[in-house]
Each structure stands twice: as C-alpha cells, then as structure tokens.
Amino acid sequence: MPELEPLTGVEAKDNASEIIRDIVADYRTSEGRTIARDGLKEKLSGASPADIKEKSIDALRQTARLLDTKSPDQSQAVKLWLRDIGERVAEASKEGGFLGFGGVRVSEAEKATLNEISDALGLTG
C-alpha cells in the first residue's frame, strides 16, 4: 500500500473545529499514518470493491452518530469536512475522454457515491 499523503489546507482554516485540527495533527505524524494505514488494511483486507464501499459508508454512518452524541457542537463542521474530502477525491481526475480531451470531472457513479456519503453523514434532507 502506498504511503498516505499528509492532509493539507485544513490547518490554514482558523475556524476549523478542534476535532479536525486533532485529526490532522495525528495524521501528520508517521505513527498516526501507520495507525490509519494498518487499521484500513485490517478492516478492508480481502474485501471486494463493493464491500469496501459499503464498509466505508457504514463507517461514515457510525462516525456521524458518534460525533452527534459525543461532540454535537463540532459535529456539523467535521461532517462537512469529511464530505469535502470525498468531493476532492471525486474531482481529482477526469473520467472518460481521450488524450486529456473531453471527459467529465465527476462521473455519475461518483456523484451517486457522494450522495451516499452525504446521506451517511446526515447532511441531506
């Protein structure tokens, strides 16, 4: 598995929630990235792409419930941040096209997954 890249940009936001700052601070350390990587390997090892997606959406549902229960004042900010990460990943490269021409920034499947992410985090409706 490739080395996970440190998160950037969040630390520049003065209004970032304490939880987001703590997550970013942990992830910036080698130990934090190792824990994240090993946890993902354990949870997703041997899973099919469909299973990985479902387990990830379920983890977001659990995260949303935990945030709402343990830190309701910061819950919305963290959920929006998590959704933003998903949107940035979906927009990272074009789908389709030829030799860099044409294509779409976010595919229909990615849009559907982004909707699932929003639903799991309780950010729709």
DRENTORKOL-3810 file (N, C-alpha, C; in nm, 4 decimals):
REM DRENTORKOL-3810
@n.u->0.0848; n.v->-0.1170; n.w->0.0000; ca.u->0.0000; ca.v->0.0000; ca.w->0.0000; c.u->0.0897; c.v->0.1239; c.w->0.0000
@n.u->0.0604; n.v->0.2253; n.w->-0.0860; ca.u->0.1447; ca.v->0.3440; ca.w->-0.0904; c.u->0.1344; c.v->0.4243; c.w->0.0380
@n.u->0.2382; n.v->0.5020; n.w->0.0647; ca.u->0.2398; ca.v->0.5892; ca.w->0.1826; c.u->0.1276; c.v->0.6921; c.w->0.1693
@n.u->0.0522; n.v->0.7118; n.w->0.2747; ca.u->-0.0555; ca.v->0.8089; ca.w->0.2736; c.u->0.0024; c.v->0.9490; c.w->0.2807
@n.u->-0.0492; n.v->1.0383; n.w->0.1999; ca.u->-0.0024; ca.v->1.1765; ca.w->0.1980; c.u->-0.0627; c.v->1.2540; c.w->0.3140
@n.u->0.0156; n.v->1.3410; n.w->0.3760; ca.u->-0.0393; ca.v->1.4247; ca.w->0.4830; c.u->-0.1492; c.v->1.5156; c.w->0.4303
@n.u->-0.2505; n.v->1.5383; n.w->0.5111; ca.u->-0.3572; ca.v->1.6300; ca.w->0.4748; c.u->-0.3033; c.v->1.7719; c.w->0.4737
@n.u->-0.3495; n.v->1.8518; n.w->0.3800; ca.u->-0.3042; ca.v->1.9900; ca.w->0.3726; c.u->-0.4244; c.v->2.0825; c.w->0.3662
@n.u->-0.4020; n.v->2.2080; n.w->0.3959; ca.u->-0.5058; ca.v->2.3086; ca.w->0.3812; c.u->-0.5935; c.v->2.3278; c.w->0.5026
@n.u->-0.6203; n.v->2.2219; n.w->0.5756; ca.u->-0.7114; ca.v->2.2327; ca.w->0.6890; c.u->-0.6524; c.v->2.3201; c.w->0.7982
@n.u->-0.5216; n.v->2.3075; n.w->0.8206; ca.u->-0.4597; ca.v->2.3827; ca.w->0.9281; c.u->-0.4659; c.v->2.5328; c.w->0.9044
@n.u->-0.4880; n.v->2.5747; n.w->0.7795; ca.u->-0.4943; ca.v->2.7170; ca.w->0.7487; c.u->-0.6292; c.v->2.7783; c.w->0.7856
@n.u->-0.7283; n.v->2.6954; n.w->0.8082; ca.u->-0.8616; ca.v->2.7452; ca.w->0.8413; c.u->-0.8681; c.v->2.7794; c.w->0.9896
@n.u->-0.8831; n.v->2.9063; n.w->1.0194; ca.u->-0.8898; ca.v->2.9496; ca.w->1.1587; c.u->-1.0117; c.v->2.8930; c.w->1.2295
@n.u->-1.1198; n.v->2.8699; n.w->1.1541; ca.u->-1.2429; ca.v->2.8232; ca.w->1.2159; c.u->-1.2569; c.v->2.6713; c.w->1.2141
@n.u->-1.1498; n.v->2.5990; n.w->1.1794; ca.u->-1.1563; ca.v->2.4531; ca.w->1.1798; c.u->-1.1851; c.v->2.4058; c.w->1.3217
@n.u->-1.2696; n.v->2.3057; n.w->1.3320; ca.u->-1.3052; ca.v->2.2566; ca.w->1.4648; c.u->-1.1845; c.v->2.1933; c.w->1.5321
@n.u->-1.1925; n.v->2.1849; n.w->1.6617; ca.u->-1.0847; ca.v->2.1237; ca.w->1.7401; c.u->-1.0628; c.v->1.9782; c.w->1.6974
@n.u->-1.1704; n.v->1.9089; n.w->1.6693; ca.u->-1.1592; ca.v->1.7684; ca.w->1.6280; c.u->-1.0824; c.v->1.7582; c.w->1.4959
@n.u->-1.1127; n.v->1.8448; n.w->1.4010; ca.u->-1.0426; ca.v->1.8423; ca.w->1.2726; c.u->-0.8945; c.v->1.8718; c.w->1.2938
@n.u->-0.8646; n.v->1.9719; n.w->1.3733; ca.u->-0.7234; ca.v->2.0039; ca.w->1.3998; c.u->-0.6522; c.v->1.8855; c.w->1.4641
@n.u->-0.7204; n.v->1.8157; n.w->1.5556; ca.u->-0.6599; ca.v->1.6988; ca.w->1.6204; c.u->-0.6372; c.v->1.5843; c.w->1.5210
@n.u->-0.7334; n.v->1.5609; n.w->1.4331; ca.u->-0.7190; ca.v->1.4550; ca.w->1.3324; c.u->-0.6006; c.v->1.4867; c.w->1.2416
@n.u->-0.5944; n.v->1.6101; n.w->1.1946; ca.u->-0.4856; ca.v->1.6498; ca.w->1.1054; c.u->-0.3512; c.v->1.6382; c.w->1.1770
@n.u->-0.3462; n.v->1.6823; n.w->1.3019; ca.u->-0.2206; ca.v->1.6741; ca.w->1.3780; c.u->-0.1759; c.v->1.5287; c.w->1.3937
@n.u->-0.2694; n.v->1.4396; n.w->1.4242; ca.u->-0.2347; ca.v->1.2978; ca.w->1.4364; c.u->-0.1876; c.v->1.2406; c.w->1.3037
@n.u->-0.2549; n.v->1.2768; n.w->1.1965; ca.u->-0.2238; ca.v->1.2232; ca.w->1.0642; c.u->-0.0902; c.v->1.2748; c.w->1.0116
@n.u->-0.0465; n.v->1.3869; n.w->1.0599; ca.u->0.0809; ca.v->1.4443; ca.w->1.0148; c.u->0.2003; c.v->1.3679; c.w->1.0717
@n.u->0.1779; n.v->1.2839; n.w->1.1724; ca.u->0.2870; ca.v->1.2063; ca.w->1.2304; c.u->0.2975; c.v->1.0712; c.w->1.1597
@n.u->0.4179; n.v->1.0179; n.w->1.1571; ca.u->0.4394; ca.v->0.8866; ca.w->1.0982; c.u->0.3565; c.v->0.7813; c.w->1.1711
@n.u->0.3545; n.v->0.7918; n.w->1.3042; ca.u->0.2772; ca.v->0.6952; ca.w->1.3843; c.u->0.1284; c.v->0.7040; c.w->1.3506
@n.u->0.0761; n.v->0.8243; n.w->1.3367; ca.u->-0.0654; ca.v->0.8416; ca.w->1.3038; c.u->-0.1000; c.v->0.7830; c.w->1.1684
@n.u->-0.0139; n.v->0.8058; n.w->1.0697; ca.u->-0.0378; ca.v->0.7495; ca.w->0.9363; c.u->-0.0284; c.v->0.5973; c.w->0.9393
@n.u->0.0639; n.v->0.5437; n.w->1.0183; ca.u->0.0776; ca.v->0.3983; ca.w->1.0301; c.u->-0.0476; c.v->0.3380; c.w->1.0922
@n.u->-0.0977; n.v->0.4003; n.w->1.1972; ca.u->-0.2199; ca.v->0.3512; ca.w->1.2611; c.u->-0.3364; c.v->0.3536; c.w->1.1623
@n.u->-0.3498; n.v->0.4622; n.w->1.0866; ca.u->-0.4576; ca.v->0.4732; ca.w->0.9880; c.u->-0.4436; c.v->0.3662; c.w->0.8802
@n.u->-0.3239; n.v->0.3512; n.w->0.8268; ca.u->-0.2990; ca.v->0.2531; ca.w->0.7211; c.u->-0.3257; c.v->0.1114; c.w->0.7703
@n.u->-0.2729; n.v->0.0770; n.w->0.8887; ca.u->-0.2915; ca.v->-0.0576; ca.w->0.9422; c.u->-0.4382; c.v->-0.0857; c.w->0.9739
@n.u->-0.5078; n.v->0.0152; n.w->1.0238; ca.u->-0.6498; ca.v->-0.0016; ca.w->1.0514; c.u->-0.7295; c.v->-0.0273; c.w->0.9251
@n.u->-0.6963; n.v->0.0448; n.w->0.8187; ca.u->-0.7637; ca.v->0.0225; ca.w->0.6904; c.u->-0.7329; c.v->-0.1156; c.w->0.6350
@n.u->-0.6077; n.v->-0.1568; n.w->0.6429; ca.u->-0.5699; ca.v->-0.2901; ca.w->0.5956; c.u->-0.6494; c.v->-0.3971; c.w->0.6684
@n.u->-0.6580; n.v->-0.3834; n.w->0.8001; ca.u->-0.7288; ca.v->-0.4834; ca.w->0.8799; c.u->-0.8772; c.v->-0.4885; c.w->0.8447
@n.u->-0.9376; n.v->-0.3725; n.w->0.8325; ca.u->-1.0817; ca.v->-0.3655; ca.w->0.8081; c.u->-1.1187; c.v->-0.4067; c.w->0.6656
@n.u->-1.0297; n.v->-0.3785; n.w->0.5678; ca.u->-1.0669; ca.v->-0.3964; ca.w->0.4284; c.u->-0.9936; c.v->-0.5087; c.w->0.3569
@n.u->-0.9041; n.v->-0.5763; n.w->0.4248; ca.u->-0.8262; ca.v->-0.6821; ca.w->0.3620; c.u->-0.9165; c.v->-0.7892; c.w->0.3018
@n.u->-0.8917; n.v->-0.8193; n.w->0.1755; ca.u->-0.9653; ca.v->-0.9252; ca.w->0.1077; c.u->-1.1051; c.v->-0.8869; c.w->0.0626
@n.u->-1.1458; n.v->-0.7640; n.w->0.0875; ca.u->-1.2810; ca.v->-0.7209; ca.w->0.0508; c.u->-1.2875; c.v->-0.6834; c.w->-0.0966
@n.u->-1.4026; n.v->-0.7063; n.w->-0.1555; ca.u->-1.4254; ca.v->-0.6661; ca.w->-0.2943; c.u->-1.4472; c.v->-0.5141; c.w->-0.2975
@n.u->-1.4343; n.v->-0.4528; n.w->-0.4154; ca.u->-1.4600; ca.v->-0.3086; ca.w->-0.4234; c.u->-1.5986; c.v->-0.2691; c.w->-0.3696
@n.u->-1.6994; n.v->-0.3491; n.w->-0.3979; ca.u->-1.8337; ca.v->-0.3187; ca.w->-0.3473; c.u->-1.8379; c.v->-0.3269; c.w->-0.1949
@n.u->-1.7699; n.v->-0.4269; n.w->-0.1386; ca.u->-1.7635; ca.v->-0.4406; ca.w->0.0072; c.u->-1.6871; c.v->-0.3241; c.w->0.0703
@n.u->-1.5787; n.v->-0.2821; n.w->0.0051; ca.u->-1.5009; ca.v->-0.1692; ca.w->0.0565; c.u->-1.5877; c.v->-0.0441; c.w->0.0615
@n.u->-1.6627; n.v->-0.0213; n.w->-0.0441; ca.u->-1.7513; ca.v->0.0960; ca.w->-0.0480; c.u->-1.8548; c.v->0.0873; c.w->0.0640
@n.u->-1.9187; n.v->-0.0273; n.w->0.0786; ca.u->-2.0232; ca.v->-0.0422; ca.w->0.1809; c.u->-1.9660; c.v->-0.0275; c.w->0.3213
@n.u->-1.8499; n.v->-0.0867; n.w->0.3463; ca.u->-1.7867; ca.v->-0.0744; ca.w->0.4781; c.u->-1.7485; c.v->0.0709; c.w->0.5059
@n.u->-1.7045; n.v->0.1410; n.w->0.4038; ca.u->-1.6668; ca.v->0.2816; ca.w->0.4207; c.u->-1.7884; c.v->0.3683; c.w->0.4497
@n.u->-1.8968; n.v->0.3455; n.w->0.3775; ca.u->-2.0209; ca.v->0.4207; ca.w->0.4016; c.u->-2.0730; c.v->0.3907; c.w->0.5420
@n.u->-2.0664; n.v->0.2643; n.w->0.5832; ca.u->-2.1094; ca.v->0.2269; ca.w->0.7175; c.u->-2.0223; c.v->0.2956; c.w->0.8240
@n.u->-1.8916; n.v->0.3023; n.w->0.7991; ca.u->-1.8012; ca.v->0.3703; ca.w->0.8936; c.u->-1.8379; c.v->0.5186; c.w->0.9047
@n.u->-1.8786; n.v->0.5798; n.w->0.7940; ca.u->-1.9214; ca.v->0.7198; ca.w->0.7992; c.u->-2.0504; c.v->0.7353; c.w->0.8807
@n.u->-2.1427; n.v->0.6400; n.w->0.8661; ca.u->-2.2662; ca.v->0.6433; ca.w->0.9475; c.u->-2.2319; c.v->0.6355; c.w->1.0963
@n.u->-2.1432; n.v->0.5427; n.w->1.1308; ca.u->-2.1015; ca.v->0.5274; ca.w->1.2704; c.u->-2.0322; c.v->0.6534; c.w->1.3204
@n.u->-1.9482; n.v->0.7119; n.w->1.2364; ca.u->-1.8780; ca.v->0.8347; ca.w->1.2726; c.u->-1.9764; c.v->0.9472; c.w->1.2975
@n.u->-2.0760; n.v->0.9599; n.w->1.2104; ca.u->-2.1767; ca.v->1.0655; ca.w->1.2259; c.u->-2.2523; c.v->1.0494; c.w->1.3575
@n.u->-2.2918; n.v->0.9265; n.w->1.3901; ca.u->-2.3636; ca.v->0.9025; ca.w->1.5164; c.u->-2.2745; c.v->0.9363; c.w->1.6362
@n.u->-2.1496; n.v->0.8953; n.w->1.6308; ca.u->-2.0560; ca.v->0.9232; ca.w->1.7390; c.u->-2.0355; c.v->1.0741; c.w->1.7556
@n.u->-2.0171; n.v->1.1446; n.w->1.6446; ca.u->-1.9994; ca.v->1.2898; ca.w->1.6513; c.u->-2.1224; c.v->1.3576; c.w->1.7104
@n.u->-2.2405; n.v->1.3155; n.w->1.6659; ca.u->-2.3650; ca.v->1.3757; ca.w->1.7161; c.u->-2.3819; c.v->1.3532; c.w->1.8655
@n.u->-2.3371; n.v->1.2373; n.w->1.9137; ca.u->-2.3510; ca.v->1.2024; ca.w->2.0546; c.u->-2.2441; c.v->1.2671; c.w->2.1415
@n.u->-2.1190; n.v->1.2557; n.w->2.0984; ca.u->-2.0069; ca.v->1.2973; ca.w->2.1826; c.u->-1.9662; c.v->1.4433; c.w->2.1656
@n.u->-1.9920; n.v->1.5003; n.w->2.0476; ca.u->-1.9475; ca.v->1.6380; ca.w->2.0224; c.u->-2.0448; c.v->1.7106; c.w->1.9301
@n.u->-2.1688; n.v->1.7286; n.w->1.9759; ca.u->-2.2689; ca.v->1.7885; ca.w->1.8875; c.u->-2.2333; c.v->1.9298; c.w->1.8401
@n.u->-2.1556; n.v->2.0032; n.w->1.9190; ca.u->-2.1195; ca.v->2.1387; ca.w->1.8791; c.u->-2.0195; c.v->2.1417; c.w->1.7633
@n.u->-1.9434; n.v->2.0356; n.w->1.7443; ca.u->-1.8452; ca.v->2.0293; ca.w->1.6361; c.u->-1.8850; c.v->1.9307; c.w->1.5258
@n.u->-1.9929; n.v->1.8602; n.w->1.5472; ca.u->-2.0355; ca.v->1.7534; ca.w->1.4581; c.u->-2.0527; c.v->1.8008; c.w->1.3135
@n.u->-2.1253; n.v->1.9068; n.w->1.2929; ca.u->-2.1541; ca.v->1.9552; ca.w->1.1577; c.u->-2.0253; c.v->1.9916; c.w->1.0833
@n.u->-1.9341; n.v->2.0598; n.w->1.1493; ca.u->-1.8088; ca.v->2.1008; ca.w->1.0843; c.u->-1.7275; c.v->1.9791; c.w->1.0405
@n.u->-1.7207; n.v->1.8779; n.w->1.1235; ca.u->-1.6426; ca.v->1.7581; ca.w->1.0894; c.u->-1.7101; c.v->1.6834; c.w->0.9749
@n.u->-1.8412; n.v->1.6714; n.w->0.9789; ca.u->-1.9132; ca.v->1.6030; ca.w->0.8715; c.u->-1.8933; c.v->1.6746; c.w->0.7379
@n.u->-1.9027; n.v->1.8066; n.w->0.7377; ca.u->-1.8806; ca.v->1.8828; ca.w->0.6151; c.u->-1.7384; c.v->1.8650; c.w->0.5643
@n.u->-1.6435; n.v->1.8602; n.w->0.6550; ca.u->-1.5034; ca.v->1.8385; ca.w->0.6190; c.u->-1.4849; c.v->1.7014; c.w->0.5547
@n.u->-1.5462; n.v->1.5987; n.w->0.6132; ca.u->-1.5359; ca.v->1.4642; ca.w->0.5571; c.u->-1.5987; c.v->1.4581; c.w->0.4178
@n.u->-1.7152; n.v->1.5225; n.w->0.4013; ca.u->-1.7783; ca.v->1.5248; ca.w->0.2692; c.u->-1.6897; c.v->1.5981; c.w->0.1691
@n.u->-1.6279; n.v->1.7076; n.w->0.2129; ca.u->-1.5389; ca.v->1.7842; ca.w->0.1259; c.u->-1.4221; c.v->1.6979; c.w->0.0776
@n.u->-1.3692; n.v->1.6150; n.w->0.1644; ca.u->-1.2607; ca.v->1.5247; ca.w->0.1241; c.u->-1.3094; c.v->1.4316; c.w->0.0131
@n.u->-1.4290; n.v->1.3763; n.w->0.0294; ca.u->-1.4855; ca.v->1.2890; ca.w->-0.0740; c.u->-1.5030; c.v->1.3619; c.w->-0.2063
@n.u->-1.5485; n.v->1.4859; n.w->-0.2008; ca.u->-1.5664; ca.v->1.5641; ca.w->-0.3230; c.u->-1.4326; c.v->1.5912; c.w->-0.3905
@n.u->-1.3313; n.v->1.6219; n.w->-0.3120; ca.u->-1.1983; ca.v->1.6478; ca.w->-0.3697; c.u->-1.1414; c.v->1.5228; c.w->-0.4358
@n.u->-1.1646; n.v->1.4078; n.w->-0.3753; ca.u->-1.1182; ca.v->1.2827; ca.w->-0.4351; c.u->-1.1907; c.v->1.2577; c.w->-0.5670
@n.u->-1.3220; n.v->1.2773; n.w->-0.5681; ca.u->-1.4002; ca.v->1.2550; ca.w->-0.6897; c.u->-1.3573; c.v->1.3496; c.w->-0.8025
@n.u->-1.3175; n.v->1.4698; n.w->-0.7674; ca.u->-1.2783; ca.v->1.5697; ca.w->-0.8676; c.u->-1.1306; c.v->1.5595; c.w->-0.9073
@n.u->-1.0583; n.v->1.4651; n.w->-0.8513; ca.u->-0.9134; ca.v->1.4590; ca.w->-0.8708; c.u->-0.8721; c.v->1.4284; c.w->-1.0144
@n.u->-0.9519; n.v->1.3552; n.w->-1.0874; ca.u->-0.9166; ca.v->1.3265; ca.w->-1.2266; c.u->-1.0439; c.v->1.3112; c.w->-1.3083
@n.u->-1.0296; n.v->1.3329; n.w->-1.4382; ca.u->-1.1443; ca.v->1.3209; ca.w->-1.5286; c.u->-1.1715; c.v->1.1749; c.w->-1.5615
@n.u->-1.2975; n.v->1.1471; n.w->-1.5863; ca.u->-1.3398; ca.v->1.0145; ca.w->-1.6311; c.u->-1.3729; c.v->1.0249; c.w->-1.7796
@n.u->-1.3299; n.v->0.9265; n.w->-1.8560; ca.u->-1.3585; ca.v->0.9260; ca.w->-1.9998; c.u->-1.2659; c.v->1.0197; c.w->-2.0745
@n.u->-1.3033; n.v->1.0554; n.w->-2.1950; ca.u->-1.2204; ca.v->1.1431; ca.w->-2.2760; c.u->-1.1090; c.v->1.0654; c.w->-2.3437
@n.u->-1.0270; n.v->1.1404; n.w->-2.4192; ca.u->-0.9187; ca.v->1.0783; ca.w->-2.4940; c.u->-0.8010; c.v->1.1741; c.w->-2.4964
@n.u->-0.6856; n.v->1.1279; n.w->-2.4525; ca.u->-0.5627; ca.v->1.2074; ca.w->-2.4514; c.u->-0.5805; c.v->1.3403; c.w->-2.3784
@n.u->-0.6587; n.v->1.3362; n.w->-2.2722; ca.u->-0.6768; ca.v->1.4565; ca.w->-2.1916; c.u->-0.7871; c.v->1.5491; c.w->-2.2393
@n.u->-0.8519; n.v->1.5144; n.w->-2.3492; ca.u->-0.9602; ca.v->1.5981; ca.w->-2.4023; c.u->-1.0944; c.v->1.5343; c.w->-2.3707
@n.u->-1.1910; n.v->1.6174; n.w->-2.3388; ca.u->-1.3243; ca.v->1.5679; ca.w->-2.3084; c.u->-1.3292; c.v->1.5051; c.w->-2.1707
@n.u->-1.4229; n.v->1.4197; n.w->-2.1524; ca.u->-1.4391; ca.v->1.3552; ca.w->-2.0226; c.u->-1.5158; c.v->1.4433; c.w->-1.9256
@n.u->-1.5447; n.v->1.3877; n.w->-1.8106; ca.u->-1.6182; ca.v->1.4608; ca.w->-1.7075; c.u->-1.5366; c.v->1.4598; c.w->-1.5791
@n.u->-1.5485; n.v->1.5656; n.w->-1.5031; ca.u->-1.4729; ca.v->1.5790; ca.w->-1.3782; c.u->-1.5224; c.v->1.4779; c.w->-1.2753
@n.u->-1.6545; n.v->1.4614; n.w->-1.2640; ca.u->-1.7122; ca.v->1.3678; ca.w->-1.1674; c.u->-1.8126; c.v->1.2798; c.w->-1.2417
@n.u->-1.7884; n.v->1.1494; n.w->-1.2405; ca.u->-1.8752; ca.v->1.0558; ca.w->-1.3117; c.u->-2.0088; c.v->1.0399; c.w->-1.2388
@n.u->-2.1031; n.v->0.9802; n.w->-1.3075; ca.u->-2.2347; ca.v->0.9552; ca.w->-1.2461; c.u->-2.2220; c.v->0.8619; c.w->-1.1256
@n.u->-2.1341; n.v->0.7612; n.w->-1.1368; ca.u->-2.1130; ca.v->0.6694; ca.w->-1.0237; c.u->-2.0530; c.v->0.7442; c.w->-0.9049
@n.u->-1.9599; n.v->0.8362; n.w->-0.9326; ca.u->-1.9007; ca.v->0.9148; ca.w->-0.8239; c.u->-2.0047; c.v->1.0072; c.w->-0.7614
@n.u->-2.0905; n.v->1.0667; n.w->-0.8445; ca.u->-2.1973; ca.v->1.1524; ca.w->-0.7909; c.u->-2.2895; c.v->1.0722; c.w->-0.6995
@n.u->-2.3220; n.v->0.9497; n.w->-0.7412; ca.u->-2.4082; ca.v->0.8644; ca.w->-0.6588; c.u->-2.3398; c.v->0.8318; c.w->-0.5259
@n.u->-2.2108; n.v->0.8032; n.w->-0.5310; ca.u->-2.1368; ca.v->0.7742; ca.w->-0.4078; c.u->-2.1291; c.v->0.8972; c.w->-0.3187
@n.u->-2.1085; n.v->1.0146; n.w->-0.3768; ca.u->-2.1079; ca.v->1.1383; ca.w->-0.2971; c.u->-2.2424; c.v->1.1601; c.w->-0.2286
@n.u->-2.3511; n.v->1.1257; n.w->-0.2967; ca.u->-2.4835; ca.v->1.1345; ca.w->-0.2343; c.u->-2.4955; c.v->1.0360; c.w->-0.1176
@n.u->-2.4410; n.v->0.9152; n.w->-0.1355; ca.u->-2.4410; ca.v->0.8161; ca.w->-0.0272; c.u->-2.3593; c.v->0.8663; c.w->0.0923
@n.u->-2.2472; n.v->0.9304; n.w->0.0637; ca.u->-2.1633; ca.v->0.9868; ca.w->0.1694; c.u->-2.2412; c.v->1.0939; c.w->0.2459
@n.u->-2.3059; n.v->1.1843; n.w->0.1730; ca.u->-2.3857; ca.v->1.2898; ca.w->0.2373; c.u->-2.4972; c.v->1.2297; c.w->0.3229
@n.u->-2.5646; n.v->1.1291; n.w->0.2693; ca.u->-2.6711; ca.v->1.0618; ca.w->0.3450; c.u->-2.6155; c.v->0.9974; c.w->0.4719
@n.u->-2.5035; n.v->0.9265; n.w->0.4578; ca.u->-2.4437; ca.v->0.8575; ca.w->0.5727; c.u->-2.4044; c.v->0.9564; c.w->0.6816
@n.u->-2.3598; n.v->1.0744; n.w->0.6409; ca.u->-2.3186; ca.v->1.1758; ca.w->0.7385; c.u->-2.4362; c.v->1.2599; c.w->0.7884
@n.u->-2.5550; n.v->1.2338; n.w->0.7341; ca.u->-2.6728; ca.v->1.3091; ca.w->0.7763; c.u->-2.6726; c.v->1.4518; c.w->0.7250
@n.u->-2.6166; n.v->1.4724; n.w->0.6064; ca.u->-2.6052; ca.v->1.6078; ca.w->0.5512; c.u->-2.7072; c.v->1.6354; c.w->0.4404
@n.u->-2.8034; n.v->1.5471; n.w->0.4225; ca.u->-2.9063; ca.v->1.5696; ca.w->0.3214; c.u->-3.0424; c.v->1.5682; c.w->0.3887
@n.u->-3.1358; n.v->1.6243; n.w->0.3183; ca.u->-3.2741; ca.v->1.6192; ca.w->0.3675; c.u->-3.3156; c.v->1.7249; c.w->0.4589
END
